[in-house]
Amino acid sequence: MTSTYQAVVRTDSVIRALVPEDLADVLEMEVRSYSHPWSEAVFRDCFRPDYRLYACDCGAALGGYAIVAYLFDEAHLLNLCVPPERRREGVGRQLLRYLIARAAHEGMKQALLEVRVSNLSAIALYESEGFRGIGRRPGYYPAADGREDASVMAIDLCVI
Ligand SMILES: CC(C)(COP(=O)(O)OP(=O)(O)OC[C@H]1O[C@@H](n2cnc3c(N)ncnc32)[C@H](O)[C@@H]1OP(=O)(O)O)[C@@H](O)C(=O)NCCC(=O)NCCS
């Protein structure tokens, strides 16, 4: 593995724990970012000991957030989101590198995620950070015209 796995790539923002007080901002970003956004109840259910919730703090406003669930020795990335006005600035990559580094540090052996097969920008980000497709879940996501497949992607953390 190369030096890709640095926890910080931007100097004008920090990654910190997401807290319940962030939820109003998170929900606002969520509805602007997804066709089928998570509800407040789903986010509140993520405040558990085996979950990691991260916020990118850019000062005045949140620059993005990530939700990870630890299951045995696997880190499942459940949500990674950057608001439209902050995209292509490196925030998503910063969050992803941070959560991966933390997961490896905490003994996770693999990171996994599902992503809509149409979500080419997210897939490009994950591939550029070393994730590889390991499968496909037919009809995993709701979609405007029915269901959409998920691509399952994973990265081995043992080599980090
Ligand atoms: C996916 C997402 C988190 C990326 O966040 P971001 O901050 O814009 O990403 P970055 O600026 O760190 O970009 C990192 C890389 O991702 C890829 N990428 C990001 N947006 C892209 C786009 N619109 N088109 C093509 N590639 C893209 C590129 O490889 C990019 O590297 P580059 O800028 O050097 O070319 C963001 O687009 C988002 O929140 N989308 C809506 C929610 C979502 O789909 N989340 C993923 C669920 S699985």
The ligand as a Gaussian input file, in Angstrom:
#p B3LYP/6-31G(d) Opt

LIG

0 1
 C      -19.480000      10.705000      -3.341000
 C      -19.146000      11.986000      -2.575000
 C      -19.117000      11.681000      -1.067000
 C      -17.755000      12.465000      -3.002000
 O      -17.411000      13.566000      -2.172000
 P      -16.449000      14.744000      -2.713000
 O      -16.023000      15.550000      -1.549000
 O      -17.076000      15.452000      -3.838000
 O      -15.218000      13.900000      -3.278000
 P      -13.738000      14.415000      -3.468000
 O      -13.708000      15.864000      -3.811000
 O      -12.945000      13.979000      -2.289000
 O      -13.323000      13.605000      -4.767000
 C      -12.533000      12.457000      -4.660000
 C      -12.560000      11.687000      -5.969000
 O      -13.847000      11.117000      -6.181000
 C      -14.107000      11.087000      -7.590000
 N      -15.231000      11.963000      -7.868000
 C      -15.905000      12.728000      -6.975000
 N      -16.919000      13.353000      -7.613000
 C      -16.887000      12.973000      -8.901000
 C      -17.683000      13.270000     -10.029000
 N      -18.721000      14.113000      -9.968000
 N      -17.356000      12.687000     -11.209000
 C      -16.320000      11.840000     -11.297000
 N      -15.517000      11.519000     -10.249000
 C      -15.805000      12.077000      -9.068000
 C      -12.854000      11.602000      -8.267000
 O      -11.995000      10.485000      -8.468000
 C      -12.295000      12.498000      -7.189000
 O      -10.930000      12.742000      -7.314000
 P      -10.438000      14.024000      -8.168000
 O      -11.219000      15.218000      -7.683000
 O       -8.993000      14.097000      -7.845000
 O      -10.742000      13.705000      -9.598000
 C      -20.159000      13.113000      -2.897000
 O      -20.281000      13.240000      -4.297000
 C      -21.538000      12.911000      -2.291000
 O      -21.771000      13.215000      -1.125000
 N      -22.473000      12.401000      -3.110000
 C      -23.874000      12.200000      -2.638000
 C      -23.968000      11.144000      -1.555000
 C      -23.398000       9.841000      -2.047000
 O      -23.693000       9.381000      -3.144000
 N      -22.581000       9.207000      -1.184000
 C      -21.990000       7.915000      -1.462000
 C      -22.943000       6.837000      -1.043000
 S      -22.241000       5.216000      -1.329000

